[in-house]
Amino acid sequence: MKGVNHLKVFGIIVLIFMTLITVGYTMHQEMKNSVPERVIKDGMTVVQTGYTGIVEGFKRFVTNINDLFHTYEENKLLKQKMYNYEALEVYTHQLEEQVASLEELQSTGISLTSYETINATTVMRNVDQWHDFIFINKGSKQGIKENMAVLSKEGFLIGKVISTNDLSAKVKLIKNQDFGSKVSAIIDGKEGSIGTVEGYDYTTDELVMTQVSKEVAVEEGDAVITSGLGGVYPRSLLIGYVHRIEVSKDGLTQTLYLKGEKNYDNMDYVIVVAREAVTSNNE
């Protein structure tokens, strides 16, 4: 057995020793520099984290502002659409009412085919003379003349023309307390029932028909129409329906109280009835 090579052993021991010294020195250097490095690294991390947070927060803020702006615009658009819808609904309702009025007007006109009629629209009505006058959009150029009868779109006699211009006319309503004329009338279907409509009772909203013979069997609900004898109003124009009856003090005649046109507050369309006047003391 050969002897141990002391030189090699010594070299290995030195190598191990140097390795241990190097490792220890390195670990010592790392331990020595770890605190400052950690402070710097931690500081940079905090700064970077803060910066990132600020940037992200600003981005979120801008995004929220943008979303809020778009929400406002969308709400504004929705409100505008809602307003347009409501306005369209009101406009549609008005059109429906106008169509219904025109249909009523046409329906009434069919029953007046034996007369020359002119359809007109009410264009003005003074509040302080609401039950006295209306102004219509047809005048002398459309054939309107004074004393022509005027009907509501439902077919009730409501007045007569008292003056005309080229493109308009003034109508005096039958409810005017100063109507200034008498309407010769009869009860539809009853012989000898001639009388005169010559007044209006504001307290009861009734037209007043006088001089009806007591011999006539009048009943509530009877239709009262123009007699055609007065010279202004054609025969068979509806004036109203008997609402109540009173016998005069002398016991010879009856006074009838009539309910006429109900929609005096909404006479948007009217019918003017043309007829050549016949000279007479009564209408």
C-alpha positions in Angstrom: 0.0 0.0 0.0 1.3 3.2 -1.1 1.7 6.1 1.3 -0.7 9.1 1.4 0.2 12.0 -0.8 0.3 14.8 1.8 0.6 17.5 -0.8 -2.7 16.6 -2.5 -4.4 16.4 0.8 -3.1 19.8 1.7 -4.3 21.2 -1.6 -7.8 19.8 -1.2 -8.0 21.3 2.3 -6.9 24.7 1.1 -9.4 24.5 -1.8 -12.3 23.7 0.6 -11.1 26.4 3.0 -11.1 29.0 0.2 -14.5 27.9 -1.0 -15.9 28.3 2.5 -14.3 31.7 2.8 -15.7 32.8 -0.5 -19.2 31.6 0.3 -19.1 33.2 3.7 -17.8 36.5 2.3 -20.5 36.5 -0.4 -23.2 35.8 2.2 -21.8 38.5 4.4 -21.9 41.0 1.5 -25.5 40.0 0.7 -26.5 40.4 4.4 -24.6 43.7 4.5 -26.4 45.2 1.4 -29.8 43.7 1.9 -31.3 46.5 4.1 -30.5 49.4 1.7 -31.5 47.4 -1.2 -34.7 46.4 0.4 -35.4 50.0 1.3 -34.7 51.1 -2.2 -36.6 48.2 -3.7 -39.5 48.7 -1.3 -39.6 52.4 -2.0 -39.6 51.8 -5.7 -42.3 49.3 -5.2 -44.4 51.7 -3.2 -43.9 54.5 -5.7 -44.7 52.2 -8.6 -47.7 50.8 -6.8 -48.9 54.4 -6.0 -48.3 55.5 -9.5 -50.1 52.5 -10.9 -53.0 53.2 -8.5 -53.2 56.8 -9.4 -53.2 56.0 -13.1 -55.8 53.3 -12.7 -57.9 55.6 -10.5 -57.7 58.3 -13.1 -58.7 55.9 -15.8 -61.6 54.7 -13.7 -62.6 58.4 -13.0 -62.4 59.2 -16.7 -64.4 56.1 -17.5 -67.1 56.9 -14.9 -67.3 60.5 -16.2 -67.7 59.2 -19.7 -70.3 56.6 -18.6 -72.1 59.4 -16.7 -72.1 61.6 -19.7 -73.5 58.9 -21.9 -76.1 58.1 -19.3 -77.1 61.7 -19.2 -77.3 61.8 -23.0 -79.4 58.6 -23.0 -81.7 60.0 -20.4 -82.1 63.2 -22.3 -82.8 61.3 -25.5 -85.3 59.1 -23.6 -87.0 62.1 -22.1 -87.2 63.7 -25.5 -88.7 60.6 -27.0 -91.2 60.4 -24.1 -92.1 64.1 -24.7 -92.5 63.4 -28.4 -94.6 60.4 -27.7 -96.9 62.4 -25.3 -97.1 65.2 -27.9 -97.9 62.7 -30.6 -100.6 61.1 -28.4 -102.2 64.4 -27.8 -102.1 65.3 -31.5 -103.5 61.9 -32.4 -106.3 62.4 -29.9 -107.1 65.8 -31.4 -107.2 64.2 -34.9 -109.5 61.5 -33.6 -111.8 64.1 -32.2 -111.7 66.1 -35.5 -112.4 63.0 -37.5 -115.4 62.1 -35.2 -116.7 65.6 -35.6 -116.4 65.5 -39.4 -118.2 62.1 -39.4 -121.0 63.6 -37.3 -121.1 66.6 -39.7 -121.3 64.3 -42.7 -123.9 62.1 -41.1 -126.1 65.2 -40.3 -125.6 66.5 -43.8 -127.1 63.4 -45.3 -130.4 64.1 -43.5 -130.3 67.6 -45.1 -130.0 66.6 -48.7 -133.2 68.5 -49.6 -131.4 71.7 -48.6 -128.3 73.4 -49.8 -125.8 73.2 -46.9 -122.4 74.8 -46.3 -120.1 73.2 -43.7 -118.1 75.7 -41.7 -115.7 75.9 -38.8 -116.0 78.1 -35.7 -112.9 80.4 -35.7 -113.7 82.8 -32.9 -115.9 82.9 -29.8 -115.7 85.7 -27.2 -115.7 84.4 -23.6 -117.9 87.3 -22.4 -120.5 86.5 -25.2 -120.1 82.7 -25.1 -123.8 82.0 -25.5 -124.5 84.9 -27.8 -122.3 84.8 -30.9 -119.8 82.7 -32.8 -117.8 83.6 -35.9 -117.3 81.1 -38.7 -114.8 80.8 -41.5 -117.2 81.0 -44.4 -118.6 84.3 -45.8 -120.3 85.9 -48.8 -117.8 84.4 -51.3 -118.9 80.9 -50.2 -122.6 81.8 -50.5 -123.3 82.7 -46.9 -126.1 85.3 -46.5 -127.9 87.0 -43.6 -130.7 85.1 -41.9 -129.4 81.7 -43.0 -130.1 79.0 -40.4 -127.1 77.5 -38.6 -127.1 74.0 -37.1 -124.7 72.2 -34.8 -122.9 69.1 -36.2 -125.4 67.0 -34.3 -128.2 68.6 -36.3 -129.8 71.0 -33.8 -130.8 74.5 -34.7 -128.3 76.8 -32.8 -128.8 80.2 -34.5 -128.8 82.3 -37.6 -126.3 84.4 -39.6 -126.7 88.1 -38.8 -123.8 89.6 -40.8 -121.2 88.5 -43.4 -117.8 89.4 -44.7 -116.1 88.0 -47.7 -114.5 85.1 -45.9 -116.3 85.0 -42.5 -119.7 85.5 -40.9 -121.2 86.3 -37.5 -123.8 83.9 -36.1 -126.3 84.9 -33.4 -127.1 81.9 -31.2 -130.6 80.9 -30.3 -129.6 80.9 -26.6 -128.9 84.6 -26.9 -131.4 86.3 -24.6 -131.7 89.1 -27.2 -132.1 86.6 -30.0 -134.3 89.2 -31.7 -136.5 86.9 -33.6 -139.1 84.2 -33.2 -138.8 80.7 -34.6 -142.0 79.2 -35.9 -142.1 75.6 -34.6 -144.2 72.5 -34.4 -144.2 69.2 -32.5 -143.1 66.5 -34.9 -146.0 64.2 -35.8 -148.7 66.1 -34.0 -151.4 68.1 -35.8 -152.2 71.7 -34.7 -149.1 71.9 -32.5 -147.7 75.1 -34.0 -146.1 77.5 -31.6 -143.2 79.9 -31.3 -139.7 79.4 -29.8 -138.9 82.9 -28.5 -136.7 82.7 -25.4 -134.1 80.9 -23.3 -134.2 80.2 -19.6 -130.6 80.5 -18.3 -131.5 79.1 -14.9 -132.7 75.8 -16.3 -130.8 75.8 -19.6 -134.0 75.4 -21.6 -135.5 77.0 -24.7 -139.0 78.3 -24.3 -141.8 77.5 -26.7 -145.1 79.4 -26.3 -148.6 79.6 -27.7 -149.1 75.8 -28.1 -152.8 74.9 -28.0 -153.9 73.1 -24.9 -155.7 70.6 -27.1 -152.4 69.2 -28.3 -151.3 66.1 -26.2 -147.7 67.0 -25.6 -145.4 64.5 -23.9 -141.9 64.8 -22.5 -139.4 63.7 -25.1 -141.4 65.0 -28.1 -139.2 66.4 -30.8 -139.8 70.1 -31.7 -138.9 71.1 -35.2 -139.1 74.2 -37.4 -142.5 74.6 -39.2 -141.1 76.1 -42.3 -143.8 78.8 -42.2 -141.6 81.7 -41.0 -139.7 82.2 -44.2 -136.2 81.9 -42.9 -135.8 78.4 -41.4 -136.6 75.4 -43.6 -139.1 72.9 -42.3 -138.0 70.0 -40.1 -134.9 71.4 -38.6 -134.5 70.0 -35.1 -134.8 72.6 -32.3 -134.9 70.3 -29.2 -136.9 67.9 -27.2 -139.7 68.7 -24.7 -138.4 68.6 -21.2 -141.3 69.9 -19.2 -144.7 71.4 -19.8 -146.6 74.3 -18.1 -150.2 75.3 -18.8 -150.7 79.1 -19.1 -152.7 81.0 -16.6 -155.7 81.5 -18.9 -155.8 77.7 -19.5 -155.9 78.0 -23.2 -152.2 77.4 -24.2 -149.2 75.5 -23.1 -145.6 76.6 -22.6 -143.0 74.0 -23.4 -139.5 74.0 -22.1 -137.0 72.3 -24.5 -133.6 70.8 -24.2 -131.6 71.7 -27.3 -128.0 71.2 -28.4 -126.0 69.9 -25.4 -122.5 70.7 -26.7 -122.7 74.5 -26.8 -119.2 74.6 -25.3 -117.7 72.7 -28.2 -119.2 73.9 -31.4 -116.1 73.5 -33.5 -118.0 72.6 -36.7 -121.4 73.9 -37.9 -123.8 73.6 -40.8 -125.2 76.6 -42.6 -128.6 75.9 -44.3 -129.4 78.0 -47.3 -133.0 78.9 -48.2 -134.6 81.8 -50.0 -136.4 83.9 -47.5 -140.2 84.3 -47.8 -141.6 87.6 -46.6 -143.4 87.0 -43.3 -143.7 88.6 -39.9 -142.5 85.5 -38.1 -139.6 83.2 -38.9 
